[in-house]
Amino acid sequence: MKKYTIVSLAALTFLIAIAAGTVSAADTVNAVDTVSAADTVSSRTLVCNVVGTNYECGSWSNEQYPVIDLFGDKYVPLFANNDDIRDSSVDKLAKLILDSNESYTLEAGEILDLGHGYALEVRQIDIDCENVWLEFTRDGQYLGDQTISVSDENDKAWSVALDNVQGEDNIVVMKVHVNQLFVGVEKRIVRIDGIWLIDYANVKTLNIGDEFGEFTLEEIISGVDESNPGCLVFKKNPLADNIYNVVGTNYECGSWSNEQYPVIDLFGENYVPLLANNGDIREAHVNKLAGLVLDSNDTYTLEAGEKLDLGHGYALEARQIIDNIDGGKVWLEFTRDGQHVADQNISVDSENNKTWTVALDNVQGENDIVVMKVHVRQVFVGMEKRIVWIDGIWLIDYANARTLNIGDKFGELTLEEIISGADESNPGSLVFENVSVADSSSSGTPGKEPGKSTDKSTGSFTSWCRDLWRCITMKSKLTF
């Protein structure tokens, strides 16, 4: 769950002053939160700040890039190569596609799908000169290429900067870091351990008055210095009743492309209604929701004994990798907070055996609930190392699943109706009704007050309501 800062009544005073042109962005940042969340709703004003963020790749740990969180999605203000964050174009935003420190292993001629039409191809691997030739494309069209050496740490990174991106030149659109080259019995492999990418081809220029769901853009404030790199000020529009539908969604993993799972977008966050193994989407429990942790078709490489952190305390470990005449096996173990949940031996001798579906009992009182899916692509046994490629992981936060009830209040909204699925085209929905600010701040059962601060890791209903409150008061799904 992403974290957001609630704008206080004190901040509202400064925002009004900004609208009148009497204070700076720095004054806005220094506003002190002194009142409750209910007062925030009455202001109907939202400030989204640009912040300097470290790259996930450790090789770029001393660098930062500008990012702005708009209603649950991350966008990058365009910035030129070697520019300060304060110089970024706050009104020209590209969606952040990748900021990854995952390891990707590719053979010569192999293409890595980066999403949104972008791809990275390994054109050639030169073991003698210790370099790799990479090419960057979009929708199959050439954008740039580079020969990267692995003999010198300073040469392992490739920054792609393009001109004429929404009228701006020398804009950084992708960064790649090469880790090392492998020489096997029959194959040559390059390991890439850092990729950062923005959707530069779909950059949007914002203008005062643009509407995004429940909000209208009221002011664009450019950066002053590194501590105040700019912000966007939104005014909240009058709310309407909200209906959130369950939809059938394809898994990202291509090996499960003919399958779907149920998902519901609640205030900008994806949740999965609990569903039994081999159950129809219409049979999903609309009122029992678990946060979607992963739906990934990225390639993860693990050596025997290596553990992959899946987030939220979940992990996947390659306990053992065995090579045989049929193609090999891998023994995987699924854990949460270091405790065993399930394990499985997966064979790569046929496509039917490459998927492991983890189904658990007693998840919010329901049995045989699918909580994770894993797809193993292949096993590689080299002269010194044994590696397994996993190219599909789907995971829900089953340990923190919640059961909703009619009358539950989330900020300004009250859950009015839970509609179960009728068929595959109508798999169910949740209907919320607006309530007054006074009602939302004074009514509701103990433990559901949005102003309370409880560590989300405890899994308390209070923390979940608080997060939904923040989603309602601070977010509305942004779609260009």
C-alpha positions in Angstrom: 0.0 0.0 0.0 1.5 3.3 -1.0 1.8 6.1 1.7 0.4 9.6 1.3 0.6 12.7 3.4 -2.7 14.3 4.5 -3.0 18.0 3.7 -4.0 19.8 6.9 -6.2 22.8 7.6 -3.0 24.8 8.3 -1.7 23.8 4.9 -5.0 25.0 3.4 -4.3 28.5 4.7 -1.0 28.5 2.8 -2.7 27.1 -0.3 -5.2 29.9 -0.4 -2.3 32.3 -0.1 -0.6 30.6 -3.0 -3.7 31.0 -5.1 -3.5 34.7 -4.3 0.2 34.7 -5.2 1.4 35.7 -1.7 3.5 32.7 -0.7 6.0 30.4 -2.3 6.3 26.6 -2.7 8.6 26.5 0.2 5.9 28.0 2.5 3.6 25.2 1.4 6.0 22.5 2.3 6.6 24.0 5.8 2.9 23.9 6.7 2.2 22.0 9.9 -0.5 19.4 10.3 -2.6 20.4 13.3 -6.1 19.0 12.7 -7.9 15.8 11.9 -8.5 14.1 8.5 -12.2 15.2 8.5 -11.0 18.8 8.3 -8.9 17.9 5.3 -11.9 16.7 3.4 -13.7 20.0 3.9 -10.8 21.8 2.3 -11.0 19.7 -0.9 -7.5 20.7 -1.8 -4.6 18.3 -2.6 -0.9 19.1 -3.1 1.2 16.5 -5.0 4.9 17.3 -4.5 7.8 16.4 -6.8 10.4 14.5 -4.7 13.9 13.3 -5.3 14.0 9.5 -5.4 16.9 7.0 -5.3 17.1 4.5 -8.2 16.5 0.9 -7.1 19.7 -0.2 -8.8 22.5 0.0 -6.2 25.0 1.0 -8.8 23.2 4.3 -9.1 22.6 4.7 -5.4 24.3 8.2 -5.3 21.9 9.5 -8.0 18.3 10.6 -7.8 15.5 11.3 -10.2 12.3 13.4 -9.8 9.0 11.6 -9.2 5.5 12.7 -8.4 2.8 10.4 -7.1 -0.5 11.2 -8.7 -3.5 9.3 -7.3 -1.5 6.1 -6.8 0.6 6.1 -10.0 4.1 7.3 -10.3 5.1 9.9 -12.9 8.4 11.4 -13.8 8.7 15.1 -14.7 10.9 15.3 -17.8 14.5 16.2 -16.9 17.6 16.6 -19.1 20.7 14.5 -18.7 22.9 15.8 -15.8 20.2 18.3 -14.8 19.2 19.2 -11.2 15.9 17.8 -10.0 14.6 21.3 -9.4 15.0 22.0 -13.2 12.6 19.2 -14.2 9.4 20.1 -16.1 6.7 19.8 -13.5 3.9 20.1 -16.1 5.3 17.5 -18.5 4.9 14.0 -17.0 5.9 10.5 -18.2 4.6 7.4 -16.5 7.3 5.4 -14.7 7.4 2.0 -16.2 10.4 0.4 -14.6 12.7 1.2 -11.7 14.1 -2.3 -11.1 17.1 -3.9 -9.4 16.0 -7.4 -10.5 18.4 -9.5 -12.5 17.5 -10.2 -16.1 19.5 -12.9 -18.0 19.6 -12.8 -21.7 21.3 -14.8 -24.5 22.6 -13.2 -27.7 19.7 -12.4 -30.0 17.2 -12.5 -27.1 14.7 -9.6 -26.6 13.5 -8.4 -23.2 10.0 -7.0 -23.2 10.0 -3.9 -21.0 6.2 -3.3 -21.4 4.3 -0.5 -23.2 5.9 -1.5 -26.5 9.5 -0.9 -25.3 12.1 -3.7 -25.6 15.8 -4.3 -25.1 17.7 -6.7 -27.4 21.1 -8.3 -26.9 22.6 -8.0 -30.3 25.9 -9.5 -29.6 28.0 -10.8 -26.6 31.8 -10.6 -27.1 33.4 -12.7 -24.4 37.0 -11.9 -25.5 36.5 -8.2 -25.3 34.2 -8.5 -22.3 31.4 -6.4 -23.8 27.8 -6.7 -24.9 26.0 -4.8 -27.7 22.4 -3.7 -26.6 19.7 -2.1 -28.8 16.7 -0.2 -27.4 13.4 -0.3 -29.5 9.8 0.7 -29.3 7.1 -1.2 -31.2 10.0 -2.8 -33.1 11.5 0.6 -34.2 15.1 1.4 -33.5 15.7 4.1 -30.8 19.4 3.6 -29.8 22.1 1.1 -29.3 25.3 0.9 -27.2 28.3 -1.4 -26.7 28.8 -1.8 -22.9 32.0 -3.1 -21.3 31.9 -5.2 -18.1 35.7 -4.8 -17.5 35.3 -1.4 -15.9 32.6 -0.5 -13.4 32.4 3.1 -14.8 31.4 1.7 -18.3 28.7 -0.7 -17.2 25.8 1.8 -17.3 24.0 3.1 -20.4 21.8 6.2 -20.2 19.5 6.8 -23.1 18.7 10.5 -23.7 16.4 11.6 -26.5 15.5 14.9 -28.2 12.1 16.4 -28.9 10.2 14.7 -26.1 7.2 17.1 -25.8 9.5 19.8 -27.1 12.3 19.1 -24.7 15.8 17.9 -25.7 18.4 15.6 -24.1 15.7 13.9 -21.9 16.7 10.8 -20.0 14.3 8.1 -20.9 16.1 4.9 -19.9 19.1 3.6 -17.9 20.6 0.1 -18.0 23.3 -1.4 -15.9 25.1 -4.6 -17.0 26.4 -6.8 -14.2 28.4 -9.6 -15.8 28.8 -12.2 -18.6 28.4 -15.9 -18.1 30.0 -18.6 -20.2 28.3 -22.0 -20.1 28.9 -25.3 -21.9 26.7 -24.1 -24.9 25.5 -20.6 -24.1 26.7 -17.1 -23.6 24.6 -15.0 -21.2 24.6 -11.4 -20.0 23.1 -10.5 -16.6 21.5 -7.1 -16.4 20.8 -6.0 -12.8 19.3 -2.5 -13.2 16.7 -1.0 -15.6 14.9 2.4 -15.3 12.4 3.4 -18.0 9.7 6.0 -18.5 7.0 6.0 -21.1 8.4 9.0 -23.0 6.3 8.3 -26.1 3.1 9.1 -24.1 4.2 12.1 -22.2 1.4 14.5 -21.4 1.6 18.3 -20.9 -0.7 19.5 -18.1 -2.6 22.7 -18.1 -4.5 24.6 -15.5 -8.2 23.4 -15.5 -7.3 19.8 -16.6 -9.6 17.3 -14.8 -8.5 14.0 -13.3 -11.4 12.0 -11.9 -12.6 13.9 -8.8 -9.9 16.6 -9.0 -9.2 19.7 -11.2 -5.6 21.0 -11.6 -5.6 24.5 -10.0 -1.9 25.5 -10.0 1.5 24.3 -11.3 4.4 25.4 -9.1 7.9 25.0 -10.6 10.9 24.0 -8.5 12.8 26.5 -6.3 15.7 24.4 -5.1 16.5 20.7 -4.4 14.4 20.6 -1.3 11.4 22.2 -3.1 11.5 20.8 -6.7 7.9 21.8 -7.5 4.3 20.6 -7.0 0.8 20.3 -8.5 -2.2 21.8 -6.6 -5.6 20.1 -7.2 -9.1 21.1 -6.1 -11.5 18.3 -5.3 -14.8 18.3 -7.3 -18.2 17.4 -5.8 -18.4 13.6 -5.3 -20.8 11.2 -6.8 -21.9 7.8 -5.7 -19.2 5.2 -6.4 -19.6 1.8 -8.0 -16.5 -0.4 -8.1 -16.8 -3.5 -10.4 -14.9 -6.7 -10.2 -13.3 -7.5 -13.6 -11.6 -10.5 -15.1 -8.0 -9.7 -15.8 -5.4 -11.7 -17.8 -2.2 -12.7 -15.9 0.9 -10.9 -17.1 2.7 -14.2 -17.5 2.3 -15.3 -21.1 2.1 -19.0 -20.1 -1.2 -18.2 -18.4 -2.5 -16.0 -21.1 -5.7 -18.1 -21.5 -6.5 -17.7 -17.8 -8.0 -14.8 -15.9 -8.3 -13.7 -12.2 -10.8 -11.3 -10.6 -9.6 -7.9 -9.6 -11.3 -4.7 -8.2 -9.8 -1.3 -8.3 -10.7 0.5 -5.0 -9.6 4.1 -4.9 -6.5 3.5 -7.0 -5.4 0.2 -5.5 -5.9 -3.3 -6.9 -7.5 -5.9 -4.7 -8.3 -9.6 -5.5 -11.6 -11.1 -4.3 -10.7 -14.5 -2.8 -11.2 -17.3 -5.3 -10.9 -21.0 -4.9 -8.6 -23.1 -7.2 -10.3 -23.8 -10.5 -13.3 -21.6 -9.5 -15.1 -19.3 -11.9 -14.5 -15.6 -11.6 -18.2 -15.1 -10.9 -17.8 -17.3 -7.8 -15.2 -15.0 -6.2 -16.0 -13.6 -2.8 -16.6 -9.9 -3.6 -16.6 -8.9 0.1 -13.3 -10.7 1.0 -10.4 -8.9 -0.5 -6.6 -9.3 -0.5 -4.2 -6.7 -1.9 -2.5 -7.7 -5.2 1.2 -7.9 -4.4 2.6 -9.2 -7.7 1.4 -9.9 -11.3 4.7 -10.1 -13.1 6.1 -11.5 -16.3 9.7 -10.4 -15.4 12.4 -13.0 -15.5 14.0 -13.7 -12.1 17.2 -15.8 -11.9 18.0 -17.7 -8.8 20.9 -20.0 -7.8 20.4 -22.9 -5.5 19.9 -21.6 -2.0 19.1 -18.1 -3.2 15.9 -16.4 -1.9 13.7 -13.9 -3.8 12.0 -11.2 -1.7 8.4 -10.8 -3.0 7.5 -8.0 -0.7 5.1 -7.8 2.3 7.2 -10.5 4.1 6.7 -13.1 1.4 9.7 -14.9 -0.2 10.5 -17.7 -2.7 13.6 -19.8 -2.3 15.3 -22.2 -4.7 16.1 -25.0 -2.3 17.7 -27.3 -4.9 18.4 -27.4 -8.6 18.8 -30.8 -10.3 19.9 -31.5 -13.9 18.8 -34.6 -15.6 18.3 -36.0 -19.1 14.7 -34.6 -19.3 15.7 -31.0 -18.6 16.0 -30.6 -14.9 14.0 -29.9 -11.7 13.9 -27.3 -9.1 12.6 -27.5 -5.5 11.0 -24.2 -4.5 9.8 -23.1 -1.0 7.3 -20.4 -0.3 7.6 -18.5 3.0 6.1 -15.6 4.9 8.2 -13.8 7.5 10.6 -16.7 7.4 8.0 -19.3 8.2 7.3 -22.2 5.8 4.0 -21.9 3.8 4.4 -24.5 1.0 7.0 -26.2 -1.2 7.0 -28.0 -4.5 9.3 -29.9 -6.9 8.8 -28.5 -10.4 10.0 -30.3 -13.5 10.8 -28.4 -16.7 10.4 -31.5 -19.0 7.0 -30.4 -20.2 5.0 -27.1 -20.2 2.2 -28.7 -18.1 4.5 -29.3 -15.2 6.1 -25.8 -15.1 3.4 -24.0 -13.1 3.0 -24.2 -9.4 -0.3 -23.0 -8.0 -0.3 -22.5 -4.2 -3.8 -22.9 -2.7 -4.4 -22.5 1.1 -7.2 -23.2 3.5 -8.8 -20.9 6.1 -8.2 -17.6 4.4 -10.8 -15.4 5.9 -12.8 -18.6 6.5 -12.5 -19.8 2.9 -10.7 -23.0 1.7 -8.6 -23.9 -1.3 -7.9 -20.2 -2.0 -5.3 -19.5 -4.7 -2.7 -17.2 -3.2 0.3 -17.6 -5.5 1.2 -18.9 -9.0 4.8 -19.5 -10.2 6.0 -20.4 -13.6 9.5 -21.9 -14.2 10.9 -21.4 -17.6 14.1 -23.4 -17.6 17.1 -24.7 -15.6 20.7 -23.8 -16.6 23.6 -25.9 -15.4 27.0 -24.4 -16.1 30.5 -25.2 -15.2 30.3 -23.6 -11.8 26.7 -22.5 -11.2 23.2 -23.9 -11.4 20.5 -21.4 -12.2 16.7 -21.5 -12.5 14.7 -19.0 -14.6 11.3 -18.0 -13.2 9.3 -15.9 -15.7 5.9 -15.6 -14.0 4.9 -14.8 -10.4 1.4 -13.8 -9.2 0.8 -13.2 -5.5 -1.9 -11.8 -3.2 -1.4 -10.6 0.4 -3.6 -13.4 1.7 -2.4 -12.9 5.3 -3.9 -9.4 5.4 -7.2 -10.2 3.5 -10.2 -8.3 4.9 -13.9 -9.1 5.0 -16.2 -6.1 4.2 -19.7 -5.5 5.7 -22.6 -3.3 4.7 -22.3 0.0 6.6 -18.5 0.0 6.8 -17.4 3.6 6.5 -14.3 4.7 4.6 -13.8 8.5 4.8 -16.7 10.1 3.0 -18.1 6.8 1.7 -20.2 4.1 3.3 -20.4 0.6 1.8 -24.1 0.4 0.8 -24.3 -2.8 -1.2 -22.3 -6.0 -2.0 -23.3 -7.5 -5.3 -22.2 -11.0 -6.0 -21.3 -12.3 -9.4 -24.0 -13.3 -11.8 -21.9 -14.6 -14.7 -18.5 -14.1 -16.2 -19.5 -10.7 -17.7 -20.9 -9.5 -14.4 -18.6 -10.9 -11.6 -19.8 -8.6 -8.9 -19.3 -5.1 -7.5 -19.2 -2.9 -4.4 -21.5 0.1 -4.2 -20.5 3.1 -2.0 -22.7 6.0 -0.9 -21.5 9.5 0.0 -22.0 10.7 3.5 -21.4 14.1 5.1 -18.0 15.0 6.5 -19.6 15.3 10.0 -21.0 11.8 9.7 -17.7 10.3 8.6 -15.8 11.9 11.4 -18.3 11.2 14.3 -19.9 7.9 13.4 -18.6 4.4 12.8 -17.6 1.7 15.2 -14.5 1.9 17.4 -11.3 1.0 15.6 -12.4 2.3 12.3 -11.6 6.0 12.8 -9.5 7.2 9.9 -7.5 9.5 12.0 -6.0 6.7 14.1 -2.4 5.7 13.5 -1.8 2.0 13.7 1.2 0.1 12.1 -0.2 -1.6 9.0 2.0 -4.6 9.6 -0.2 -5.6 12.5 -3.0 -6.3 10.0 -5.6 -4.4 12.0 -8.9 -3.3 10.4 -8.1 0.2 11.7 -5.0 0.4 9.5 -6.8 -0.9 6.4 -9.6 1.7 6.9 -7.0 4.4 7.4 -5.4 3.5 4.1 -8.7 3.6 2.3 -9.4 6.9 3.9 -6.2 8.3 2.5 -7.0 6.8 -0.9 -10.4 8.6 -0.9 -9.2 12.0 0.4 -5.9 12.1 -1.5 -6.4 9.9 -4.6 -8.5 9.4 -7.7 -7.2 7.1 -10.5 -5.3 9.2 -13.1 -5.9 8.1 -16.7 -4.5 10.1 -19.6 
